[in-house]
Structure formats: C-alpha cells, structure tokens
C-alpha cells in the first residue's frame, strides 16, 4: 500500500510512503520548517514528494497527473487553527480529487514513534512526554508508555493543552517521571503510525482537527430591538 501523508501541525511536511510486508519505505519527502507559510508551501511540497516517488508527471503550472497512491493520511494535530487547517484541507481535496480514502493520525503519536525508533528506552515507570507549541504561553502535550506489538505508540494521557508550569506540577503530583521528546514531526512518521494502526485494526477515518481550544471568534450578541 502506498500513501500520501501530510502534516502541518508545525511546519509543512509531506511524504509518500509505501508499506510492503510490514516494512514502510519513504519514496519521496518534502518539508518546510516555516510555521507561518503553510498555504504557500503545501502545494509545492505535495508535488515534490510525488515527483520523487515517481507518482506524478507534469508541472504544477500545467497540471499534475497522479498515479499509484492508494490513500491519504493527515496529521490531526494538536496545533493552532491556521496552520493545521491548511494540511487537513489539502488532504481532503487531494483525496476527493482522486476518490481515495482518507485517514487521520494524532500528530503527537508520530513524534512518539520517531523517539522510540531512534532508540529511546524508558526507565522504571518513566513515560515519554511529547510537547509542542500551543502559543499563548501554553503547550500541547501527550504521554506514552512505549509501542504495542504492532509498533503503534501507546498513548497514556492527552493530547491536552496546558501552561508548562501547571503541566510540570500536575506530573509531579501524580508521581509521573517523564522523558521529554526532541524529535520533529514528519509526515513520514504520520504514515508509519497509520500503517501500525492498520496492522492493529485501529486505523481511523476521523480527520477532525485537534485545536483543543474554543475558537477566538465568537458570535456577536444579538441586539435588542425595541418596539
């Protein structure tokens, strides 16, 4: 199975990943670390990843023909609204345009998988703490105890949003020792989490964005009309 994976929960990351006999292989990958220009970079990143994988022909300006992609997988965040919605919208448009199934993955799960793949070993009752910038002096976070037998990250809490000091206090009060993640989020690991979920029978079509906050914009209160 070959998937196009997209994540814009931090920068912009796109990858084409193929899974043959349980071994995922990255065929094409493009990324930008810019956290403010997702809309400007997403189209080029998709085209570049597809071209590297030999899954597309034609330039963007003249129209690109896509072949050999079986599904789309998108990171759901958590992340701030503006960036995250770009990746999800692009994934929906790509999937609908080619009549492909679309699946969602929690972006923090991909960071956790990258950490464990890099050789992280948790000591005693330690757990992995994954955090990302939530702005407003807060962080998004989730904790993990390891991988299951299919290689899927085992999330023990989160995702949630909290001020770092409050999170540290709560973890200490619960007696939870943690190792902090340092790996970046990549679309390649979004795809790898999906393949692990698929093997576990836990893949999900839920692509709801995890903003974890109420929107800043609220409906204007209705004006009273005197009669």
Protein Blocks (a to p, Z undefined) as FASTA:
>chain_A
ZZddddfklmccddddddeehiacdfbdcddfbfklmmmmmmmmmmmmmmmnopagcjfk
nopadehiabdcddebjadfklmmmmmmmmmmmmmmnopacddddfklmmmmmmmmnopa
cehjbccdddddeejoiacddddfbdcfkopacdfbdcddddfklmmmmmmmnopacddd
fbdcdfklmmmmmmmmmmnopacfbfcdcekpacfbdcdddddddZZ
